[in-house]
C-alpha cells in the first residue's frame, strides 16, 4: 500500500451524525401536533394559508440564493426557510387572505434573513420581523380573528370554499363568527372603560383544550408546550430561555393581578394566551438570534417575558411577543459580549487562578 | 453507574462519541514477529532530537544505545532488536506533512539478544534522583501521546513537592485500547511502576483514573493495587476528553490547573498507565523502552486488536499483520479526535503512537461544512469553557487578536467543538491556523526585536567608538604636547646643564 491517502485533514477525523437539517426537521416534528390541531380547529382556509406562507418563505430564499449565483437546493434542504415560514404561519389569523401569507413569507426570508447574509447571519428573528411588518402594515386584517369552526362540523368550509376564503376573502352568508382573541378583547373592553371583572365573563369562549379564537399557535398552547418539552429532551434546546421567558411573563402578571385583579390579567391567562408558549419554546429559542451562554439565555428569556407582559399590559397592541423578541434580539450581541462562561483555570474576569485554589 | 449518578456526576463539558473500542479491546494481545528492518527516528519525543552514537555497519544488541539524549529536554533511542545498523538517514515522519526526518535503520539478525541489563531488586532503596537518572537513560517518555521525557517530569515533581500522582488510565479517545490492554494484562507492572514514580517524585498517594467503560481494567487494577492502600483505583465517567490532564485532575481532585501554569503547581503530576509500566521495566528489569502496545483498529482492519510491536516497525507491516479488508480511506496515527493523518503506511511506529487507525470509506466521510447556525453546541462541549463559535467567527475574517481576547491560547485542540458541530465546521483547523499564524507573528516580532537590539547596539557601539576615537586623539594630542613640552624642557635643561654646575638630578 504505497498510494497516498486523500488530502491531509486535521483532527477530529470523526463527527456527529447531527446536522443543521436534522435540527430543523426535529423542530418541525415538534411543531407538527400543534399545527395539525390548528388545522382541525380552523379547517381548510388555515391549511391553505399555511401552505402559501411556507411556500413563499422557501421561494424568497431560493430567489435570493439564485440572485447571488449560489445553488438554491442545498440551502433549501436544510429546512430553515420552511421552518421560518411555518413559525410565521402559526402566528397569523387562520383565515387571513393569501397575500398576508405570501407577503409575510417573502418578507421573512428576503428582508429578515437573506439580506443579512443568509442562515446564521441575521440579527433578528425572521418570522417575527415579518409578523411585525404585517401587523404594522395591515393592522385590521392581522387582528381579524374567527371563532373556531372544527373541520368536521357542518358549517365548516370545504376545500373549495376554503380556497375561496383564502384567495378572495370571506364570502357573505358564511356562518363564520368574527371574534376577538382574549388579549384583544380585554384590551378593547378596558379602553371602553370596562374593567376585567366586568368584561371577562363576556369574553369569547375559551375551552381548556384550546378551542378559542386566535392564531394556530395560540389555540394549541398545550401542544406547543409539549413540543417544546420534547425538544428539550432531544437536546435541541435547553430549558433556560423558555423557563426565563415564561417566568418573565408570569411573575409580574401574578404580582400585579394580586394587587389589582380588575386591571391586570392573571398569570395563567397570560401564559395560555397569544404567542407566549410559541414564543418561549420556538421563537425566542432561535439559535441565531439568541445568546449562546446559559446565563445570557436566562437574561434574554427574562427580558423577552418581561417586555411581553409590559407591552400587553400598557402598550397599544394587545399582544407583545413579536416586539419583545425583536427588542431582545437587538441586545443579544451586547449580552454575548458581557456574559461569557468562566474559562478553566481562570476567574470570571479572565485572569489566571492562583495555584493555591 | 445509575441514572441519577449519570445526571449528577456527568461532567458538563465534553462529548460522548461512539467509542468503537470493542471488539479490538477484548481481543487478546498479539505479539508481532520482529520485522527484518526497523526505522528509529531520532525525534520521538518533546524536546531536542537524540544524537546518534553508532556507526553504519556497527553490530548492536537489543536495548543498546543508538542515539543519546541531547539537551535538558530530550530522550535517548535504543535498538529494538539485535542486528546491524544499516543506515542513518531520512525516513517519512509520522506527520500530516509527510516530510522526512532523520532516523537510524537497524537490520535484524532475528536472534533478539539483549544487552546486559542492570535490574534493580528494590527500587525503593534507590534515591529518587537515581530513579530519574535510570528512567532518563531508558528513554522513557509519556506514552499517552504527549511524549514528554518522563524523568524531566519527575525532577519537576520533586522540585515542586508534588503530593499526588495521577495515573492516567482514562483513554478517552474512541477506538484506542492499548492502555486498557496493559491494565488488563499487566496491572501488576502498572501498579509497581506507579509506586516507583511516587517514590521518585515524593508523592504520598496515587489516584488511578480509569473511565467506567473499562470494567475489566478497573477490576484487574483493583486486584493489583489491593496490597497498596496508597494506590487508589478511581473509576471516572466515560466522557471525552477525560484523559486530558486538566480534566482528569479536576475530576479526581477537584483542583483546577491555573491558566499558564503546570499541574505540578497545584501539587499533582500526571503519568499515563503505559508510562508507569515502562518505568517498571526500566527500573526493575533494566530494560530501555524499545517496544510498545499499539491498537490497530478501524473499519478497514480485518482483525482489529492490540499488538505488541518493536518501535520502528512500519505502519504497513502492522496493517499487514492484522490484515486489511480494503485499502484504508484514511490512515490515522493516534485516536480519531486528536490523531495525526498519515499520507501512507511507510511511517515507523514511534514511542507516542498508541494506535493506528485504518478507516473504511464510510468512516472517513466528513460532511461538507455549512454556515454556523449559532446553536451553541460547541460552547457546551468545550472542556475549557471557551466560546469556539465566537473565536472561529473572528478567525474567519482574519481578526486574530479578537480570537486571542476569547483566550484562544487556552484551547487544548481536543476537537470536541468540531465533533459536535451540526454544520461540520472544521473549528480545530481554524484554531490551529490562528495559533500557527500568531506563533509566526511572535517569531517575526522576536526577530525584529533582535534586529532592533542589534541596531541599537550598533549605534551605541559607533558612538562609543567615536567617543573613544576622539578621546584617543585628544590623548595623543596631549601626549604629543607633553612630549613636546618635555623635549623643550630637556633642551632647556641640557642648555642649562652646560651652563650650571654638575650634580643636578634629572
Contacts between the chains, C-beta under 8 A, distances in Angstrom:
chain1	res1	chain2	res2	distance
A	1	B	316	5.8
A	1	B	319	7.2
A	1	B	324	7.6
A	1	B	327	6.1
A	1	B	328	7.7
A	1	B	344	7.0
A	1	B	345	5.3
A	2	B	344	6.0
A	2	B	345	7.9
A	2	B	346	6.7
A	3	B	327	7.4
A	3	B	344	6.9
A	4	B	98	7.7
A	4	B	343	4.9
A	4	B	344	5.6
A	5	B	327	8.0
A	5	B	328	6.3
A	5	B	329	6.9
A	5	B	330	6.0
A	5	B	331	5.4
A	5	B	341	7.9
A	5	B	342	7.3
A	5	B	343	6.4
A	5	B	344	6.5
A	6	B	329	6.9
A	6	B	330	6.0
A	6	B	341	7.7
A	6	B	364	7.3
A	8	B	96	4.0
A	8	B	97	7.3
A	8	B	98	7.7
A	8	B	341	5.0
A	8	B	343	6.8
A	9	B	341	5.9
A	9	B	366	6.9
A	9	B	426	7.6
A	9	B	429	7.8
A	10	B	96	7.6
A	10	B	341	7.8
A	10	B	426	6.6
A	10	B	428	5.4
A	10	B	429	4.6
A	10	B	432	5.9
A	11	B	332	7.9
A	11	B	334	7.9
A	11	B	336	7.2
A	11	B	337	6.0
A	11	B	338	4.9
A	11	B	339	5.6
A	11	B	340	7.4
A	11	B	341	7.8
A	11	B	413	7.7
A	11	B	415	5.3
A	11	B	428	6.2
A	12	B	336	6.0
A	12	B	337	4.6
A	12	B	338	7.2
A	12	B	415	3.6
A	12	B	418	5.4
A	12	B	419	5.1
A	12	B	428	6.7
A	13	B	330	6.2
A	13	B	332	5.5
A	13	B	336	4.5
A	13	B	337	7.8
A	13	B	339	6.5
A	13	B	341	7.0
A	13	B	357	7.7
A	13	B	359	7.0
A	13	B	364	7.3
A	13	B	366	7.4
A	14	B	17	6.3
A	14	B	174	6.8
A	14	B	336	4.2
A	14	B	337	7.1
A	14	B	363	7.2
A	14	B	419	6.9
A	15	B	366	5.8
A	15	B	367	7.1
A	15	B	418	7.1
A	15	B	419	5.7
A	15	B	421	7.4
A	15	B	424	5.7
A	16	B	15	8.0
A	16	B	17	8.0
A	16	B	419	6.0
A	16	B	420	5.4
A	16	B	421	7.3
A	16	B	422	6.8
A	18	B	377	7.9
A	18	B	420	7.3
A	18	B	422	4.5
A	19	B	367	6.9
A	19	B	370	7.9
A	19	B	422	5.1
A	19	B	423	7.5
A	19	B	424	7.4
A	20	B	370	5.6
A	20	B	371	7.9
A	20	B	373	5.4
A	20	B	422	5.1
A	20	B	423	5.3
A	22	B	422	7.0
A	23	B	373	7.3
A	23	B	375	6.7
A	23	B	422	5.6
A	78	B	370	7.0
A	80	B	373	7.6
A	118	B	371	6.6
A	119	B	370	7.7
A	119	B	371	4.8
A	119	B	373	6.2
A	120	B	371	4.3
A	120	B	372	4.9
A	120	B	373	5.0
A	120	B	374	6.0
A	121	B	371	7.4
A	287	B	373	5.2
A	287	B	374	4.7
A	287	B	375	4.5
A	287	B	376	6.7
A	288	B	373	6.1
A	288	B	374	5.0
A	292	B	374	5.9
A	292	B	376	3.9
A	292	B	379	5.5
A	292	B	387	7.0
A	292	B	389	6.5
A	292	B	390	7.9
A	293	B	376	7.6
A	293	B	379	6.5
A	293	B	387	7.6
A	336	B	390	7.4
A	340	B	387	6.5
A	340	B	406	8.0
A	341	B	379	6.8
A	341	B	385	4.5
A	341	B	386	7.9
A	341	B	387	7.2
A	342	B	385	5.7
A	343	B	259	7.2
A	343	B	384	6.0
A	343	B	385	4.5
A	343	B	386	6.2
A	343	B	407	5.4
A	343	B	410	5.7
A	344	B	246	6.2
A	344	B	250	7.5
A	344	B	256	6.1
A	344	B	257	7.9
A	344	B	259	7.8
A	344	B	383	7.0
A	344	B	384	4.5
A	344	B	385	5.4
A	344	B	410	7.0
A	345	B	246	7.2
A	345	B	256	5.4
A	345	B	257	5.5
A	345	B	258	4.9
A	345	B	259	4.0
A	345	B	260	7.9
A	345	B	261	7.3
A	345	B	384	7.8
A	345	B	410	7.0
A	346	B	258	7.7
A	346	B	259	4.9
A	346	B	407	7.2
A	346	B	410	7.4
A	350	B	407	6.6
A	352	B	258	4.6
A	352	B	259	4.0
A	352	B	260	5.4
A	352	B	261	6.7
A	353	B	256	6.0
A	353	B	258	4.0
A	353	B	259	7.0
A	354	B	258	6.7
A	355	B	258	5.5
A	355	B	261	5.9
A	355	B	265	4.3
A	355	B	266	5.5
A	357	B	255	7.3
A	357	B	256	6.6
A	357	B	258	7.4
A	357	B	266	7.7
